[in-house]
Amino acid sequence: MTTMTTQTSTTDTPQVSKADAPRGLIALPPSTARATATAGGVLTAISAFTAWTWTAAFPGNLTVYGYPGGLQWLVLVGGALTALFGLASYGVKGLRWLTPAGGDAAIKLAAYGTYLTTWYTLTAISVQLGGLVNLEPGGYVAAVASLVGLVGARALPYERPALEPADADDNAWQRSQHLFKNRWTTFKASIASGTPTPAPKLPSYAEILIITGILALGLFVFTYGITTEYDELFVGFMITAGFGFGALAKAGLINRASALTARHRNVTMAGAFAAAAAFPLTQSDDQYATIGVNILIFATVALGLNIVVGLAGLLDLGYVAFLGVGAYAAAMVSGSPSSPFGVHLPFWAAILVGAGASMVFGVLIGAPTLRLRGDYLAIVTLGFGEIFRITVLNLDGTSGPDITNGSNGISSIPNLNMFGFDFGAVHSFGGFEIGRFANYFYLMLLVTLVVVVVFRRSAESRIGRAWIAIREDETAAEAMGVNGFRVKLVAFALGAALAGLAGAVQAHVTYTVTPEQYQFAHVVPPNSAFLLAAVVLGGMGTISGPLVGGALLFLIPAKLQFLSDYQLFAFGLALVLLMRFRPEGLIPNRRRQLEFHENEEAPATLTKAGA
């Protein structure tokens, strides 16, 4: 074991060297630890080509030598990532670009994910088939190899430099000097660990090709996750995808990808929607397109809520009621026999009625309540959500006027027919068959595009800056001339209108709207609790954050039906872990990231609100 030495600094900035970094929990020299983790990753990847069990009774057929099956593919990906990051940390030519921010943290997360996926698979085999006797030698090799990789990863030194804490009494000049010192400390630490610094300059066409590859990879990962055929495979996918994303972020690849997309924002947006439009073409039936269209509805409503919560800082706990207002309003004028009005408007008029009704309710609710702040406003919005649900439940002709048909809701909503195109029929285009839910998927994708454009333009406008000012400090913003009440009312009304757009589409997708669909907390999303969690999980104040958060929070309950009795428990536990380890969300706004990690290295630039 080597002797630890400490450098003394001759300047005001603390010196940070690789030798000064604290060792991991297992005492091994760094070079030996990296070699151990790399070897474990390679062996684990190789073990995926062996048989792990003798019978095909376990899903995925893990009995074949020379070809991975089912969960073995995920173990192969995890082992390969661990090995690649390990080789990159050694400076292997052609691989240094994999770790622009350092490789040790990336190796750790990749090794953790590989170990957990491997041992989860072997445990599932033993439990489902009745004991360890059902494991083949390849399973034991995989267990040992992943454990070796984990041991090497745990022995790696921590790379985080020791930064000076800020002094609350410092003036602006002293704070800027303190920030500069911390950045210089982190820069020297990256040089000491051999980390490559700036990204190479590439021509625009090369950057666009890289963005295209990233979007294609995202489409593949999303399609793989949504089409997993059994619960064990989806759980393994979530483990591998979660730790894999974390490893890529620690390696610095996510930041580099974000920098590329920030330079080509319009190209990225167009490419993202093109990738999403390709999803139904990868499906042979409507089984998974159904999940896809509901994910779009949920994620789009979460993005609308992001205007209220993420930009304006208004805690709205009854937002799902605006989705319900839009759905009910559109359903009543779309020709349903359950509607008391007997009106059948074209869809473009029905969707405007849904959005307009939600906006009106947003103004009516916001006007008397938006002078409240914080917890008081949250309680009022929570009450509005419950008032809406109880009101439509009582408008059944018995407890009140016969308008909403009570608990039976508005049913038998007809399929859309726009310009002769029947959304309920199967259509063929270029050899691809597009079914009912795929048709609505494309319609909802168009609505999502409208919401994204509205959010982006609003966030970058004068009123968007006023929202952010209100969110940060309402008293200071009003002292600078911002009309806080009017600005908040605009945010409330706009967010409600966007929810109404999505509600109008949802009414036609589900055929029926009922009061039970619009509760504060319910096992099946969307509901107010899950919508707010989607914004927080994805990242408040961003475009992609709520979309990703909404997709995850809808997909996970839809795929893990066997956990329905424990879903709210798992949901609460996940929120606790998120607030502990990543309070800024999965795809954070850089300004908010600074707020949550003010004692760590500050990002070099602050992106716009819609980044």
C-alpha positions as CSV (number, residue, x, y, z in Angstrom):
1,M,0.0,0.0,0.0
2,T,1.4,3.3,-1.0
3,T,2.1,6.1,1.4
4,M,-0.2,9.1,1.2
5,T,1.5,12.5,0.9
6,T,0.0,15.9,1.2
7,Q,1.0,18.9,-0.9
8,T,1.1,22.3,0.9
9,S,-0.1,25.3,-1.0
10,T,1.9,28.5,-1.4
11,T,-1.2,30.4,-2.6
12,D,-4.6,31.2,-1.3
13,T,-6.1,28.3,-3.4
14,P,-5.9,24.8,-1.9
15,Q,-3.8,22.4,-4.0
16,V,-5.7,19.2,-5.0
17,S,-3.7,16.3,-6.4
18,K,-4.6,12.8,-7.1
19,A,-2.6,11.6,-4.1
20,D,-4.6,13.9,-1.9
21,A,-7.9,12.5,-2.9
22,P,-9.4,10.2,-0.3
23,R,-9.3,6.5,-1.1
24,G,-12.4,4.4,-1.6
25,L,-13.7,2.1,1.0
26,I,-11.4,-0.7,-0.2
27,A,-7.7,0.0,0.1
28,L,-6.1,-0.5,-3.4
29,P,-3.8,1.7,-5.3
30,P,-5.7,3.7,-8.0
31,S,-4.1,1.9,-10.9
32,T,-4.8,-1.5,-9.4
33,A,-8.4,-0.5,-8.7
34,R,-9.0,0.7,-12.3
35,A,-7.4,-2.5,-13.6
36,T,-9.7,-4.6,-11.4
37,A,-12.8,-2.7,-12.3
38,T,-11.9,-2.9,-16.1
39,A,-11.2,-6.6,-15.9
40,G,-14.5,-7.2,-14.0
41,G,-16.4,-5.3,-16.7
42,V,-14.8,-7.3,-19.5
43,L,-15.4,-10.7,-17.7
44,T,-19.0,-9.7,-17.0
45,A,-19.6,-8.8,-20.7
46,I,-18.1,-12.1,-21.7
47,S,-20.2,-14.0,-19.2
48,A,-23.3,-12.7,-21.0
49,F,-22.5,-15.1,-23.8
50,T,-22.8,-18.2,-21.5
51,A,-25.8,-20.1,-20.2
52,W,-27.1,-18.8,-16.9
53,T,-29.8,-21.4,-16.4
54,W,-30.6,-24.8,-17.8
55,T,-34.3,-24.3,-18.6
56,A,-36.1,-21.8,-20.8
57,A,-38.9,-21.5,-18.1
58,F,-37.3,-18.2,-17.0
59,P,-38.3,-15.4,-19.5
60,G,-35.7,-14.5,-22.1
61,N,-34.2,-18.0,-22.7
62,L,-30.8,-17.7,-20.9
63,T,-29.8,-21.2,-21.8
64,V,-27.9,-20.5,-25.0
65,Y,-24.1,-20.4,-25.3
66,G,-22.7,-17.8,-27.6
67,Y,-25.7,-15.6,-27.8
68,P,-27.1,-13.3,-25.0
69,G,-30.8,-13.4,-24.3
70,G,-33.2,-11.2,-22.3
71,L,-31.5,-9.7,-19.2
72,Q,-28.1,-10.8,-20.5
73,W,-28.2,-8.0,-23.0
74,L,-28.5,-5.5,-20.3
75,V,-25.6,-7.1,-18.3
76,L,-23.5,-7.0,-21.5
77,V,-24.2,-3.3,-21.9
78,G,-23.3,-2.6,-18.3
79,G,-20.1,-4.6,-18.5
80,A,-19.0,-3.0,-21.7
81,L,-19.6,0.5,-20.3
82,T,-17.5,-0.3,-17.2
83,A,-14.7,-1.7,-19.4
84,L,-14.7,1.3,-21.8
85,F,-14.6,3.8,-19.0
86,G,-11.8,1.9,-17.4
87,L,-9.8,1.8,-20.6
88,A,-10.4,5.5,-21.2
89,S,-9.1,6.3,-17.7
90,Y,-5.8,4.6,-18.7
91,G,-5.6,7.0,-21.7
92,V,-6.1,4.4,-24.4
93,K,-5.8,6.1,-27.7
94,G,-9.2,6.8,-29.3
95,L,-11.1,6.4,-26.0
96,R,-10.1,9.5,-24.1
97,W,-13.1,11.4,-25.5
98,L,-15.3,9.1,-23.4
99,T,-14.3,10.7,-20.1
100,P,-14.0,14.5,-20.6
101,A,-14.8,15.1,-16.9
102,G,-12.8,12.2,-15.5
103,G,-13.4,8.4,-15.5
104,D,-13.4,7.2,-11.9
105,A,-16.9,8.4,-11.0
106,A,-18.2,7.0,-14.3
107,I,-16.5,3.6,-13.6
108,K,-18.1,3.5,-10.2
109,L,-21.7,4.0,-11.4
110,A,-21.3,1.7,-14.4
111,A,-19.9,-1.0,-12.1
112,Y,-22.7,-0.5,-9.6
113,G,-25.3,-0.8,-12.3
114,T,-23.7,-4.0,-13.8
115,Y,-23.5,-5.6,-10.4
116,L,-27.1,-4.8,-9.5
117,T,-28.5,-6.0,-12.8
118,T,-26.5,-9.2,-12.7
119,W,-27.3,-10.2,-9.2
120,Y,-31.0,-9.1,-9.7
121,T,-31.2,-11.5,-12.7
122,L,-29.6,-14.4,-10.8
123,T,-31.8,-13.8,-7.8
124,A,-34.9,-13.7,-10.0
125,I,-33.9,-17.0,-11.6
126,S,-33.4,-18.7,-8.2
127,V,-36.6,-17.4,-6.7
128,Q,-38.8,-18.1,-9.8
129,L,-37.4,-21.5,-10.6
130,G,-36.9,-22.7,-7.0
131,G,-33.3,-22.4,-5.8
132,L,-29.7,-21.9,-6.8
133,V,-29.6,-25.3,-8.3
134,N,-31.2,-23.8,-11.4
135,L,-28.1,-21.7,-12.1
136,E,-25.6,-22.9,-14.7
137,P,-21.8,-22.2,-14.3
138,G,-22.2,-19.1,-16.5
139,G,-24.4,-17.6,-13.9
140,Y,-21.8,-18.1,-11.2
141,V,-19.1,-16.6,-13.5
142,A,-21.3,-13.5,-14.1
143,A,-21.8,-13.1,-10.3
144,V,-18.1,-13.3,-9.5
145,A,-17.1,-11.1,-12.5
146,S,-19.6,-8.3,-11.6
147,L,-18.4,-8.5,-7.9
148,V,-14.8,-8.1,-9.0
149,G,-15.8,-5.0,-11.0
150,L,-17.6,-3.6,-8.0
151,V,-14.6,-4.2,-5.7
152,G,-12.3,-2.4,-8.1
153,A,-14.8,0.5,-8.4
154,R,-15.2,0.8,-4.7
155,A,-11.4,1.1,-4.3
156,L,-11.2,4.1,-6.6
157,P,-10.3,7.4,-4.9
158,Y,-13.0,10.1,-4.7
159,E,-12.3,12.8,-7.3
160,R,-14.3,15.7,-5.8
161,P,-11.9,18.5,-4.8
162,A,-12.2,20.2,-1.4
163,L,-13.7,23.7,-2.1
164,E,-13.8,26.7,0.2
165,P,-17.2,27.4,1.7
166,A,-18.7,30.7,1.0
167,D,-19.0,33.4,3.6
168,A,-22.5,34.9,3.9
169,D,-20.9,38.3,4.9
170,D,-18.9,38.6,1.8
171,N,-19.7,41.4,-0.6
172,A,-20.2,40.9,-4.4
173,W,-16.5,41.3,-5.2
174,Q,-15.4,38.8,-2.5
175,R,-18.0,36.3,-3.7
176,S,-16.8,36.6,-7.3
177,Q,-13.2,36.0,-6.1
178,H,-14.3,33.0,-4.0
179,L,-16.1,31.6,-7.1
180,F,-13.0,32.0,-9.2
181,K,-10.9,30.2,-6.6
182,N,-13.2,27.3,-6.5
183,R,-13.2,27.0,-10.3
184,W,-9.5,27.2,-10.4
185,T,-9.3,24.5,-7.7
186,T,-11.5,22.2,-9.8
187,F,-9.5,23.0,-12.9
188,K,-6.3,22.0,-11.3
189,A,-7.9,18.8,-10.0
190,S,-8.9,17.9,-13.5
191,I,-5.4,18.5,-14.8
192,A,-3.9,16.5,-11.9
193,S,-6.2,13.5,-12.8
194,G,-5.3,13.7,-16.5
195,T,-8.8,14.8,-17.5
196,P,-9.1,16.1,-21.1
197,T,-10.2,19.7,-21.0
198,P,-12.2,21.4,-23.8
199,A,-14.1,19.5,-26.4
200,P,-12.6,19.5,-29.9
201,K,-13.9,22.0,-32.4
202,L,-16.0,20.3,-35.0
203,P,-17.7,21.6,-38.2
204,S,-21.5,22.2,-37.9
205,Y,-22.4,19.3,-40.1
206,A,-20.4,16.9,-37.8
207,E,-22.1,18.3,-34.7
208,I,-25.5,17.8,-36.4
209,L,-24.6,14.2,-37.2
210,I,-23.6,13.6,-33.6
211,I,-27.0,15.1,-32.5
212,T,-28.7,12.8,-34.9
213,G,-26.9,9.8,-33.5
214,I,-27.8,10.9,-29.9
215,L,-31.5,11.2,-30.9
216,A,-31.4,7.8,-32.6
217,L,-29.9,6.3,-29.5
218,G,-32.6,7.9,-27.4
219,L,-35.3,6.5,-29.7
220,F,-33.8,3.0,-29.4
221,V,-33.6,3.1,-25.6
222,F,-37.2,4.5,-25.3
223,T,-38.5,1.8,-27.7
224,Y,-36.7,-0.9,-25.9
225,G,-38.0,0.2,-22.5
226,I,-41.6,0.6,-23.6
227,T,-41.7,-2.8,-25.5
228,T,-40.2,-4.9,-22.7
229,E,-42.3,-8.1,-22.6
230,Y,-42.1,-9.1,-19.0
231,D,-41.6,-7.4,-15.6
232,E,-38.1,-8.8,-14.9
233,L,-36.7,-7.4,-18.1
234,F,-38.2,-3.9,-17.4
235,V,-36.8,-3.8,-13.9
236,G,-33.4,-4.7,-15.3
237,F,-33.8,-2.1,-17.9
238,M,-34.5,0.6,-15.3
239,I,-31.4,-0.4,-13.3
240,T,-29.1,-0.4,-16.3
241,A,-30.6,2.8,-17.9
242,G,-30.5,4.7,-14.6
243,F,-26.9,3.8,-13.7
244,G,-25.8,4.1,-17.3
245,F,-27.2,7.6,-17.6
246,G,-25.5,8.5,-14.3
247,A,-22.2,7.1,-15.6
248,L,-22.5,9.1,-18.8
249,A,-23.2,12.3,-16.8
250,K,-20.3,11.7,-14.5
251,A,-18.0,11.1,-17.5
252,G,-19.0,14.5,-18.9
253,L,-20.7,13.2,-22.0
254,I,-24.1,14.5,-21.1
255,N,-22.7,18.0,-20.7
256,R,-21.0,17.8,-24.0
257,A,-24.2,16.6,-25.7
258,S,-26.1,19.5,-24.0
259,A,-23.6,22.0,-25.3
260,L,-24.1,20.6,-28.8
261,T,-27.8,20.8,-28.6
262,A,-27.7,24.3,-27.2
263,R,-25.7,25.4,-30.2
264,H,-28.3,23.8,-32.6
265,R,-31.5,24.2,-30.7
266,N,-33.8,24.3,-33.7
267,V,-32.2,21.3,-35.3
268,T,-32.4,19.4,-32.0
269,M,-36.1,20.2,-31.6
270,A,-36.9,19.2,-35.2
271,G,-34.8,16.0,-34.8
272,A,-36.5,15.1,-31.5
273,F,-39.9,15.3,-33.0
274,A,-38.8,13.4,-36.0
275,A,-37.5,10.6,-33.7
276,A,-40.7,10.6,-31.8
277,A,-42.7,10.4,-35.0
278,A,-40.7,7.3,-36.0
279,F,-41.8,5.4,-32.8
280,P,-45.2,4.2,-34.1
281,L,-43.4,2.9,-37.3
282,T,-41.4,0.5,-35.1
283,Q,-44.6,-1.1,-33.7
284,S,-46.5,-3.9,-35.4
285,D,-49.8,-3.2,-33.5
286,D,-51.4,-0.7,-31.1
287,Q,-50.3,-2.4,-27.9
288,Y,-47.4,-0.1,-27.1
289,A,-48.7,2.9,-29.2
290,T,-51.4,3.1,-26.6
291,I,-48.8,3.6,-23.9
292,G,-47.0,6.1,-26.1
293,V,-50.0,8.4,-26.7
294,N,-50.8,8.4,-23.0
295,I,-47.2,9.2,-22.2
296,L,-47.4,12.2,-24.5
297,I,-50.6,13.4,-22.8
298,F,-49.1,13.1,-19.4
299,A,-45.8,14.7,-20.3
300,T,-47.5,17.6,-22.2
301,V,-49.7,18.4,-19.2
302,A,-46.6,18.3,-17.0
303,L,-44.9,20.8,-19.4
304,G,-47.9,23.1,-19.0
305,L,-47.6,22.8,-15.2
306,N,-43.9,23.7,-15.6
307,I,-45.0,27.2,-16.6
308,V,-46.9,27.6,-13.4
309,V,-44.4,25.9,-11.0
310,G,-41.1,26.0,-12.8
311,L,-41.1,29.5,-14.3
312,A,-43.5,31.4,-12.1
313,G,-42.9,29.5,-8.9
314,L,-46.6,29.0,-8.0
315,L,-47.3,25.7,-6.2
316,D,-50.4,24.4,-7.9
317,L,-51.8,21.2,-6.3
318,G,-55.0,21.1,-8.3
319,Y,-53.6,21.4,-11.9
320,V,-55.2,18.1,-13.1
321,A,-58.6,19.8,-12.7
322,F,-57.8,22.0,-15.8
323,L,-57.1,18.8,-17.7
324,G,-60.5,17.6,-16.7
325,V,-62.2,20.9,-17.6
326,G,-60.7,20.7,-21.1
327,A,-61.7,17.0,-21.5
328,Y,-65.3,17.5,-20.3
329,A,-65.7,20.7,-22.4
330,A,-64.5,19.0,-25.6
331,A,-66.4,15.8,-24.9
332,M,-69.7,17.8,-24.5
333,V,-69.4,19.3,-28.0
334,S,-68.0,16.3,-29.9
335,G,-71.2,14.5,-30.6
336,S,-71.3,12.1,-27.6
337,P,-74.9,10.7,-26.9
338,S,-74.2,11.3,-23.2
339,S,-73.8,15.0,-23.7
340,P,-76.9,17.1,-22.8
341,F,-76.2,19.7,-25.5
342,G,-76.4,17.4,-28.6
343,V,-73.7,19.4,-30.4
344,H,-71.1,17.9,-32.7
345,L,-68.4,20.4,-33.6
346,P,-65.4,19.7,-35.7
347,F,-62.3,18.8,-33.8
348,W,-60.5,22.2,-34.3
349,A,-63.5,23.9,-32.7
350,A,-63.8,21.3,-29.9
351,I,-60.1,21.6,-29.0
352,L,-60.5,25.4,-28.9
353,V,-63.5,25.0,-26.6
354,G,-61.5,22.8,-24.3
355,A,-58.6,25.2,-24.1
356,G,-60.8,28.2,-23.8
357,A,-62.9,26.7,-21.0
358,S,-59.7,25.7,-19.1
359,M,-58.4,29.3,-19.5
360,V,-61.6,30.8,-18.3
361,F,-61.5,28.6,-15.2
362,G,-57.8,29.5,-14.7
363,V,-58.7,33.2,-14.6
364,L,-61.7,32.7,-12.4
365,I,-59.7,30.6,-9.9
366,G,-56.6,32.7,-10.1
367,A,-58.1,36.2,-9.9
368,P,-59.2,35.9,-6.3
369,T,-56.5,33.6,-5.0
370,L,-53.2,34.6,-6.6
371,R,-52.6,37.3,-4.1
372,L,-51.8,34.4,-1.7
373,R,-48.3,33.0,-1.6
374,G,-46.6,29.7,-0.8
375,D,-48.5,27.2,1.3
376,Y,-51.7,29.2,1.3
377,L,-51.9,29.2,-2.5
378,A,-51.1,25.5,-2.5
379,I,-54.0,24.8,-0.2
380,V,-56.4,26.9,-2.3
381,T,-55.4,25.1,-5.5
382,L,-55.8,21.7,-3.8
383,G,-59.3,22.7,-2.8
384,F,-60.1,23.8,-6.4
385,G,-59.1,20.3,-7.6
386,E,-61.4,18.6,-5.2
387,I,-64.2,21.1,-5.8
388,F,-64.0,20.3,-9.6
389,R,-64.2,16.5,-9.0
390,I,-67.1,16.7,-6.6
391,T,-69.0,19.2,-8.8
392,V,-68.9,17.0,-11.9
393,L,-69.8,14.0,-9.8
394,N,-72.9,15.8,-8.5
395,L,-74.1,17.2,-11.8
396,D,-75.9,13.9,-12.5
397,G,-79.6,15.0,-12.6
398,T,-80.2,13.9,-9.0
399,S,-77.8,15.9,-6.8
400,G,-77.8,18.7,-9.3
401,P,-78.5,19.6,-12.9
402,D,-78.0,16.8,-15.5
403,I,-74.8,18.1,-17.2
404,T,-71.9,15.7,-16.7
405,N,-73.8,12.4,-16.1
406,G,-72.3,12.1,-12.7
407,S,-70.1,9.1,-12.0
408,N,-70.8,7.6,-15.4
409,G,-69.2,10.6,-17.1
410,I,-69.4,11.5,-20.7
411,S,-69.1,8.2,-22.7
412,S,-69.1,7.0,-26.3
413,I,-67.1,10.0,-27.5
414,P,-66.8,9.4,-31.3
415,N,-63.5,9.1,-33.1
416,L,-62.2,12.1,-34.8
417,N,-62.7,12.6,-38.5
418,M,-60.6,15.5,-39.9
419,F,-60.7,16.3,-43.6
420,G,-61.9,12.8,-44.4
421,F,-59.2,11.1,-42.2
422,D,-60.8,8.8,-39.7
423,F,-58.6,8.5,-36.6
424,G,-60.3,5.3,-35.5
425,A,-59.4,3.4,-38.7
426,V,-56.3,1.6,-39.7
427,H,-54.3,3.4,-42.5
428,S,-51.3,2.2,-44.6
429,F,-48.5,4.6,-45.6
430,G,-45.4,3.4,-47.4
431,G,-45.8,-0.2,-46.3
432,F,-46.5,0.8,-42.6
433,E,-49.8,0.2,-41.0
434,I,-50.9,3.0,-38.7
435,G,-53.6,2.0,-36.2
436,R,-56.0,4.0,-34.0
437,F,-53.7,4.8,-31.2
438,A,-50.8,5.6,-33.6
439,N,-53.1,8.1,-35.3
440,Y,-53.8,9.8,-32.0
441,F,-50.1,9.6,-31.1
442,Y,-49.3,11.8,-34.1
443,L,-52.1,14.2,-33.2
444,M,-50.9,14.4,-29.6
445,L,-47.3,14.9,-30.9
446,L,-48.6,18.0,-32.8
447,V,-50.2,19.3,-29.6
448,T,-46.9,18.7,-27.8
449,L,-45.1,20.7,-30.4
450,V,-47.5,23.6,-29.9
451,V,-47.0,23.4,-26.1
452,V,-43.2,23.3,-26.5
453,V,-43.1,26.3,-28.8
454,V,-45.4,28.3,-26.5
455,F,-43.3,27.4,-23.5
456,R,-40.0,28.2,-25.2
457,R,-41.2,31.5,-26.6
458,S,-42.8,32.5,-23.3
459,A,-39.8,31.6,-21.2
460,E,-37.5,33.7,-23.4
461,S,-39.9,36.7,-23.6
462,R,-40.2,39.7,-21.3
463,I,-43.0,38.1,-19.4
464,G,-40.9,34.9,-19.0
465,R,-38.2,36.9,-17.3
466,A,-40.9,38.5,-15.1
467,W,-42.0,35.0,-14.1
468,I,-38.5,34.0,-13.1
469,A,-38.1,37.2,-11.1
470,I,-41.4,36.5,-9.3
471,R,-40.2,33.0,-8.6
472,E,-36.9,34.1,-7.2
473,D,-38.1,37.0,-5.0
474,E,-41.6,38.4,-5.5
475,T,-41.1,41.4,-3.2
476,A,-37.9,42.4,-5.0
477,A,-39.6,42.0,-8.4
478,E,-42.5,44.1,-7.4
479,A,-40.1,46.8,-6.1
480,M,-38.5,46.8,-9.6
481,G,-41.8,47.5,-11.2
482,V,-43.1,44.0,-12.0
483,N,-46.9,43.7,-11.6
484,G,-46.8,40.5,-9.7
485,F,-50.5,39.8,-9.7
486,R,-51.0,40.3,-13.4
487,V,-47.9,38.3,-14.3
488,K,-49.0,35.3,-12.1
489,L,-52.5,35.4,-13.5
490,V,-51.1,35.2,-17.1
491,A,-49.0,32.2,-16.0
492,F,-52.0,30.5,-14.4
493,A,-54.3,31.1,-17.4
494,L,-51.7,30.0,-20.0
495,G,-50.9,26.8,-18.0
496,A,-54.6,26.0,-17.7
497,A,-55.1,26.6,-21.5
498,L,-52.3,24.2,-22.4
499,A,-53.8,21.5,-20.0
500,G,-57.1,22.0,-21.8
501,L,-55.5,21.3,-25.2
502,A,-54.2,18.0,-23.9
503,G,-57.5,17.2,-22.2
504,A,-59.4,17.6,-25.4
505,V,-57.3,15.0,-27.1
506,Q,-57.4,12.7,-24.0
507,A,-61.2,12.7,-24.2
508,H,-61.2,11.3,-27.7
509,V,-58.4,8.8,-27.0
510,T,-60.1,7.3,-23.9
511,Y,-63.7,7.5,-25.3
512,T,-65.0,8.4,-21.8
513,V,-64.2,11.1,-19.2
514,T,-65.2,10.4,-15.6
515,P,-64.6,12.3,-12.3
516,E,-62.3,9.5,-11.0
517,Q,-59.7,10.4,-13.6
518,Y,-59.0,13.8,-12.1
519,Q,-58.0,13.2,-8.5
520,F,-55.1,14.7,-6.5
521,A,-53.5,11.3,-5.8
522,H,-54.6,8.2,-7.6
523,V,-52.9,4.9,-8.5
524,V,-53.1,5.6,-12.2
525,P,-51.7,8.9,-13.6
526,P,-52.4,11.6,-14.6
527,N,-53.2,13.2,-11.3
528,S,-52.0,16.4,-9.6
529,A,-49.4,14.6,-7.4
530,F,-47.8,12.7,-10.3
531,L,-47.9,15.8,-12.5
532,L,-46.1,17.9,-9.9
533,A,-43.6,15.0,-9.3
534,A,-42.9,14.8,-13.0
535,V,-41.9,18.5,-13.1
536,V,-39.7,18.1,-10.0
537,L,-38.2,14.8,-11.2
538,G,-37.4,16.0,-14.7
539,G,-36.2,19.5,-13.8
540,M,-38.2,22.7,-13.2
541,G,-37.9,25.5,-15.7
542,T,-36.7,23.3,-18.6
543,I,-38.5,21.8,-21.7
544,S,-37.0,18.4,-21.8
545,G,-37.1,17.8,-18.0
546,P,-40.9,17.5,-17.5
547,L,-41.2,15.5,-20.8
548,V,-38.7,13.0,-19.5
549,G,-40.2,13.1,-15.9
550,G,-43.7,12.6,-17.2
551,A,-42.6,9.7,-19.5
552,L,-40.9,7.9,-16.6
553,L,-43.8,8.4,-14.1
554,F,-46.4,7.1,-16.6
555,L,-44.3,4.3,-18.0
556,I,-43.1,2.8,-14.7
557,P,-46.6,2.2,-13.2
558,A,-47.9,1.0,-16.6
559,K,-45.2,-1.6,-16.9
560,L,-45.0,-2.7,-13.2
561,Q,-48.6,-3.6,-12.7
562,F,-47.7,-6.2,-10.0
563,L,-46.6,-3.3,-7.7
564,S,-50.0,-1.6,-7.9
565,D,-50.7,-2.2,-4.2
566,Y,-47.3,-0.6,-3.2
567,Q,-47.2,2.0,-5.9
568,L,-47.7,5.1,-3.7
569,F,-45.2,3.7,-1.2
570,A,-42.6,3.3,-4.0
571,F,-43.5,6.8,-5.3
572,G,-42.9,8.4,-2.0
573,L,-39.6,6.6,-1.5
574,A,-38.4,7.6,-4.9
575,L,-39.2,11.3,-4.1
576,V,-37.2,11.1,-0.8
577,L,-34.2,9.6,-2.7
578,L,-34.5,12.2,-5.4
579,M,-34.6,15.1,-3.0
580,R,-31.5,13.6,-1.2
581,F,-29.3,12.9,-4.2
582,R,-30.5,15.1,-7.1
583,P,-32.8,17.8,-5.9
584,E,-32.4,19.8,-9.1
585,G,-34.0,17.0,-11.2
586,L,-32.7,14.7,-13.9
587,I,-32.3,17.5,-16.6
588,P,-31.9,20.6,-14.5
589,N,-31.9,24.2,-15.4
590,R,-28.3,25.4,-14.8
591,R,-29.5,28.4,-12.7
592,R,-31.3,26.1,-10.3
593,Q,-28.4,23.7,-10.3
594,L,-26.3,26.5,-8.9
595,E,-28.8,27.2,-6.2
596,F,-28.7,23.6,-5.0
597,H,-25.0,23.2,-5.2
598,E,-23.7,26.7,-4.4
599,N,-20.7,25.3,-2.5
600,E,-19.5,23.2,-5.5
601,E,-18.2,24.2,-8.8
602,A,-20.4,26.7,-10.7
603,P,-21.2,26.0,-14.3
604,A,-19.3,28.1,-16.8
605,T,-22.4,29.5,-18.3
606,L,-26.1,29.8,-17.4
607,T,-28.4,28.5,-20.0
608,K,-31.7,30.0,-20.9
609,A,-34.9,28.9,-19.1
610,G,-36.0,26.8,-22.0
611,A,-32.7,24.9,-22.4
